[in-house]
Amino acid sequence: MAGMRDWPDTWESVERRRRLRQERLEIESEISPDAPNRRLLSLMADYEQDLISNVGGVRSDDAQRIALGQTGEWLMRCPLRFRVDQ
């Protein structure tokens, strides 16, 4: 993301997609019955595709790096939680 500071429009578009995805994650975390490994793989692939489709100037390899890094960050900060059936 720091490398995108030279392209403020692209950075802002990526940041907007990140915020939207994070809001969605908070809701999905409460209702998704999927196993953690499936959720992570799906999240990374969906977020990568979302960036490619909605942010002009983001190449596939950059979208992959952003999706992987952001997923890790979400895991550290906990907006991505896994539902545990009891």
Backbone bond lengths (Angstrom), bond angles and torsions (degrees), N, CA, C in turn:
res aa  C-N    CA-C-N  psi(-1)  N-CA   C-N-CA  omega(-1)  CA-C   N-CA-C  phi
1 M - - - 1.440 - - 1.527 110.70 -
2 A 1.317 117.06 -36.66 1.455 119.54 -178.30 1.533 110.78 -60.95
3 G 1.337 117.19 -34.90 1.452 121.05 178.65 1.517 113.69 -66.56
4 M 1.317 117.08 -18.20 1.466 120.89 -179.65 1.516 112.82 -85.33
5 R 1.305 118.04 -5.41 1.468 120.93 -179.21 1.534 111.49 -58.73
6 D 1.331 116.23 -24.01 1.468 119.94 177.56 1.525 111.82 -73.39
7 W 1.322 116.92 -14.95 1.460 123.07 178.80 1.523 108.43 -124.17
8 P 1.328 117.38 79.92 1.470 120.65 -172.37 1.526 114.60 -59.63
9 D 1.319 118.20 -34.16 1.469 119.37 178.80 1.525 111.24 -65.86
10 T 1.326 116.20 -41.98 1.462 120.42 178.27 1.520 110.02 -66.58
11 W 1.330 116.67 -44.13 1.463 120.42 179.13 1.520 110.55 -58.75
12 E 1.325 117.18 -45.27 1.462 121.00 -179.51 1.528 111.03 -64.12
13 S 1.319 117.99 -39.11 1.465 121.01 177.97 1.524 111.38 -64.42
14 V 1.325 117.15 -42.93 1.463 120.85 177.92 1.522 109.62 -64.22
15 E 1.315 117.00 -42.98 1.462 120.97 -179.86 1.532 110.89 -63.73
16 R 1.305 117.20 -39.21 1.467 120.71 177.43 1.521 110.73 -62.87
17 R 1.333 117.90 -44.16 1.472 122.01 178.49 1.534 110.10 -64.22
18 R 1.341 117.45 -37.22 1.458 121.64 179.47 1.525 110.68 -63.82
19 R 1.325 116.42 -45.73 1.469 119.90 -179.86 1.525 111.36 -63.35
20 L 1.326 116.27 -42.68 1.465 119.53 178.71 1.523 111.29 -62.58
21 R 1.319 116.31 -43.70 1.461 120.32 -179.85 1.526 110.65 -65.54
22 Q 1.325 116.96 -38.83 1.458 119.81 179.68 1.526 110.94 -64.81
23 E 1.315 118.00 -41.79 1.465 120.92 177.11 1.529 110.43 -59.83
24 R 1.309 115.87 -42.20 1.461 120.77 178.96 1.531 111.22 -65.24
25 L 1.333 116.36 -38.64 1.468 120.89 179.51 1.516 111.97 -59.58
26 E 1.312 115.75 -40.17 1.455 119.38 -178.19 1.522 111.06 -61.82
27 I 1.317 117.39 -37.21 1.461 121.18 177.39 1.522 110.45 -75.16
28 E 1.330 116.46 -46.13 1.462 120.44 -179.39 1.527 111.79 -59.74
29 S 1.323 116.51 -33.90 1.466 119.70 -179.04 1.519 111.66 -61.90
30 E 1.297 116.56 -28.49 1.460 120.45 -178.74 1.525 112.80 -82.33
31 I 1.328 117.87 -23.53 1.462 119.00 -172.20 1.519 115.92 -119.91
32 S 1.317 118.53 -15.69 1.461 120.11 -175.54 1.524 112.30 -73.01
33 P 1.334 116.91 125.39 1.462 120.23 177.22 1.535 112.52 -89.09
34 D 1.334 117.69 -1.94 1.462 121.24 -175.86 1.527 112.01 -65.31
35 A 1.307 115.23 149.41 1.458 122.11 176.48 1.534 109.16 -65.48
36 P 1.337 117.84 149.69 1.463 121.04 -177.88 1.532 114.21 -53.15
37 N 1.323 117.66 -42.64 1.467 118.52 -178.37 1.530 111.14 -64.06
38 R 1.311 117.40 -39.65 1.470 120.15 178.11 1.521 111.30 -67.44
39 R 1.323 116.80 -40.39 1.454 120.22 179.18 1.524 111.17 -62.69
40 L 1.338 116.74 -43.97 1.463 119.97 -179.83 1.520 111.69 -63.42
41 L 1.319 116.66 -47.48 1.465 120.06 -179.89 1.526 111.06 -61.98
42 S 1.314 116.27 -42.89 1.459 120.89 179.21 1.527 111.17 -65.40
43 L 1.321 116.74 -43.72 1.455 120.89 179.87 1.522 111.28 -59.89
44 M 1.319 116.96 -47.58 1.460 120.27 -178.88 1.526 111.11 -62.41
45 A 1.326 117.35 -46.62 1.461 120.95 -178.84 1.526 111.31 -66.02
46 D 1.322 117.32 -43.50 1.465 120.69 -179.34 1.521 112.03 -66.55
47 Y 1.333 116.46 -41.66 1.462 119.88 -179.71 1.529 110.72 -67.19
48 E 1.307 116.28 -41.06 1.473 120.42 176.38 1.522 110.32 -58.80
49 Q 1.319 117.31 -47.51 1.465 121.01 -179.88 1.526 111.24 -65.53
50 D 1.318 116.80 -37.11 1.460 121.74 177.46 1.524 110.55 -60.16
51 L 1.323 116.84 -44.44 1.466 120.74 179.10 1.525 111.30 -64.52
52 I 1.311 117.04 -44.52 1.468 121.01 179.96 1.525 110.33 -61.66
53 S 1.325 116.48 -41.47 1.465 121.18 -175.98 1.521 113.82 -76.38
54 N 1.328 117.45 -29.67 1.459 119.80 -169.80 1.514 116.36 -115.76
55 V 1.318 117.65 -5.70 1.462 120.13 -179.08 1.522 109.06 -122.53
56 G 1.306 115.79 111.34 1.458 120.24 178.23 1.521 110.87 -65.94
57 G 1.298 116.56 138.88 1.451 121.22 176.36 1.514 115.04 89.39
58 V 1.327 118.32 -1.99 1.464 120.32 178.17 1.526 108.23 -96.21
59 R 1.325 114.96 117.88 1.459 120.50 179.16 1.516 109.85 -79.26
60 S 1.306 115.63 162.44 1.462 122.33 -178.36 1.525 112.23 -56.49
61 D 1.340 117.37 -45.69 1.467 119.52 -178.60 1.525 111.68 -67.19
62 D 1.342 117.28 -34.94 1.462 120.07 176.11 1.529 110.54 -68.39
63 A 1.319 116.90 -41.20 1.468 120.92 178.75 1.531 110.14 -61.76
64 Q 1.314 116.71 -39.25 1.462 120.16 178.40 1.531 110.81 -63.54
65 R 1.330 116.86 -45.32 1.463 120.47 179.39 1.526 111.63 -62.40
66 I 1.325 116.10 -43.22 1.469 120.10 179.48 1.522 109.90 -63.59
67 A 1.330 117.22 -45.34 1.466 121.08 -178.54 1.529 111.30 -62.51
68 L 1.312 117.75 -43.75 1.463 120.94 178.62 1.528 111.59 -64.38
69 G 1.314 116.07 -46.43 1.463 120.11 -179.75 1.516 112.49 -64.92
70 Q 1.332 116.19 -42.64 1.460 119.50 -178.46 1.524 111.30 -68.34
71 T 1.312 117.78 -37.24 1.463 120.77 177.67 1.527 110.06 -62.17
72 G 1.310 116.85 -42.67 1.462 120.47 176.03 1.517 112.11 -61.46
73 E 1.310 116.39 -40.59 1.460 120.70 179.08 1.528 110.89 -65.42
74 W 1.330 116.64 -40.59 1.462 120.32 177.86 1.527 110.79 -63.36
75 L 1.301 116.76 -37.76 1.468 119.95 177.23 1.531 111.43 -63.93
76 M 1.307 116.91 -37.97 1.459 121.06 -179.60 1.527 111.99 -70.71
77 R 1.328 117.39 -37.32 1.466 121.40 -177.06 1.520 113.01 -91.50
78 C 1.304 117.50 -11.34 1.469 123.89 174.20 1.521 118.25 79.20
79 P 1.335 123.61 15.32 1.455 117.28 169.70 1.530 110.11 -70.80
80 L 1.331 116.29 -16.90 1.453 121.30 176.19 1.523 106.96 -101.69
81 R 1.307 114.78 101.85 1.464 120.90 178.61 1.512 107.91 -116.89
82 F 1.326 114.67 160.50 1.455 119.89 -179.75 1.509 109.54 -114.29
83 R 1.290 114.50 128.01 1.449 121.25 179.62 1.525 109.37 -68.91
84 V 1.291 115.96 135.84 1.455 121.09 178.94 1.522 107.51 -118.33
85 D 1.334 115.80 116.52 1.468 119.80 176.71 1.520 109.24 -76.47
86 Q 1.299 115.08 135.78 1.458 118.42 -178.56 1.498 110.86 -116.43
